[in-house]
Amino acid sequence: MNGLYTAALEVQEFCESRQWRFCIIGGLAVARWGQPRATQDVDVSLLTGFGSEAGYIDAILEHFAARLPDAAEFALQSRVVLAKATNGVPLDIALAAFPYEEQVIDRATRFEFAPGVELVTVSAEDLLVMKSFSGRNQDWSDAQGIVTRQQGQLDWEYAIRELENLCQLDGNNDPLDRLRTLREQGGLEDQNSGR
């Protein structure tokens, strides 16, 4: 089995065994919804809320090897646990707490990437919002791939609304303007797929 899938299944089983709410984001989710690309880590959004992060961090670092000597302190400050799976694949576990992050996790669905590899991944629309909001070159490349591959399937009303909310909090409308341009260039129509 692909080492990335093995690592993703390991972290997923770890979260599920504790009844933690989570979903896989990043490159694996892009492979589901957009143009697959090389990725070397597993990105996870884990709902911890505010104030109880330390318990989650301790449990993660008891099970998975840390990638930093001060991984717990780094995680508390950055809200990302940098660990690695048993097979050495890097794990970036983001500690989610905001209402939108909880909504993202609630909307996530299972997808079979390969026989025996069924992973809980972020929805196409939420991945598009996250990529647009992050706004790095690779993120926009991923966003373009999602728009191209999911043509006619995206719930654009949802994606635009959620990105608009994030942009208002951040005070920067550039991602929203760029996503609207991407939509226009793709010539897509609202489908309200509800994924």
N, C-alpha and C positions, 0 to 999 in steps of 0.2 A: 504494500500500500504506500502511496505517496506520503513522504514524511510530513508534509504540511497538513494533510488530512488526519494523520495519526495524532499530531499535536492538537489540532482543532477538536477532534473527538475527545482527547484527554481533558482539555479544559472544559468542554461542554459537559462531559460526564461529572467532572468535579463540581461544577456549578449546580447541575441538576440534582446531584446527590444531597446537596444542602438546601435545595428548593430556592436557590437564588434566581432572581430575574435577570436575564442577560440576552444579548444577541451578538452575533458575529458581524463585524463591520469590515471596512478596509478591502484589501486585495481579493480575499475570497468572495466577498459580497459582489465586488466588481465582476468577478468571473461568472457569477450567476446572472447579473442584470446587464452588464455592459460588454466591453471588449476585453476578454481575458488578457492579463499581462503577468509578467514575472513578479512574484512576490515571495519574500523570504520569511515573513512573520505572520502570526495570527493576531488580529486586532479584535478585541472584545469590548463591548459596552456592558458594564455590570452596575445594576442599580443598587446603590448603597445609601442614598439619601445624604443629608448633612448631619454630622455629629457621631455617626457610628462607623466611619471609615476604618478606624484602627482595627476593629475586630475582623473585618473583611481582609484587610492587608495582612494581618498576622496569620490568618488561616491560609491565605494564598501562599505566603512565603514559608509556611511550614510544609506545604506540599510540593511547591515548585521552587527550584533553585533561583536565587536572585541574580540579576545581571549587574548589579551595583553593590558595593560594600554597604552603602547607606540606603538600601532600597526602600525600607519602610519610611524613613524620613523624607526621601525624595517623593514617594507616593503621596504622603500627606500634603506636601507642598504643591506638587504638580497635578495631583489627582490621576496619576497613571502609575500602575504597578509594572515595573520592568522585570519580567521573570523569563524562565525558559522551560519548555516541556521536557519530559524525560529524555526524549531523543535529541535535545539541544536546540530545537526550533524556538526562536524568540517569541515571547508572548507580550503584547502591549495591552494591558487590561485597564481601560478607562473607567474611573469611578463616577458613575452617572448619578445625578441628583435633581436636576431641574425638571419641571413638568414635561417639557418637550422631550427630554431624554427618556423619561418614563413612557411617554406615548410611543416613542420609537421602538422601545423594547416590547410594548404591548402589541404593536402592529407587525412584529417580526413573524416569519413563518418558516417552516421546515422545507428543506430542498435536498433532494438526493443528488449529490455531486458525482458519485460513483457507487457501484454496488456496495452496500454496507456503510456508506458515508452519507448520513442524513444530518445536516447541520441547520441550526436555527439562525437565519440571517435577516438582516434589516430589509425593509421593503425597498423597492426600486425608487419610489418617490422620496423616502427619507434618506436614502443613500445620495440621491441627487441633491437634496437640500444640504446635507452634510458636506458634500464635495464642493458645492457652490459657496457655502459659507467659509470653508477653509481657504479656498481660493488660490492655492499654489498651482503652478503650471501642471503638475501631474494630476491634481484634482480636477482641473478644467478639462484635461484630456480624458479623464475617467467620465466626467459629466457628459462630454460629447459622445462617448461610447454608449452610455446609458440611453441618451436621447435617440441615437441612431438605432440601437438594437431594439428598444422598446417603442418604436414609432407606432403611434396610434393606441398605445396601451396605458400611457401614463395618466394619472389623475393630476393634471396641471393645476387645477384650481387649488387643490390641497398643497402641492409643492410650492406654488407662488405665495400662498397665504402663510405657510409656516416659515419660509425664508424671509418674507416681509417682517414677520414678528421678530425673528432673530436680528435682522438688520436694524430694526427700530431700537432694540436693546443695545446694540453695538454702536449705533449712530453712524452707520456707514451703509449707504444704499448701492454701492458699486456691485456687490455680488448679485443683488436683485436685478439691476439693470442688465448685467451680463447674462443672467439666466433667461431673462425675457428675450434678449437678442438671440440666444441659442435656440430658444423655442421658435422664434420667427424664422430663423434660418433653416430649422428642421421642417417647417411647414406642417406642424402637428396640430391636431384638434383635440379638444377635451374629450376624454373617454370616461372619466370618473370610474376607473376600474375598481377602486376600493381596496387595493392590495395594501 
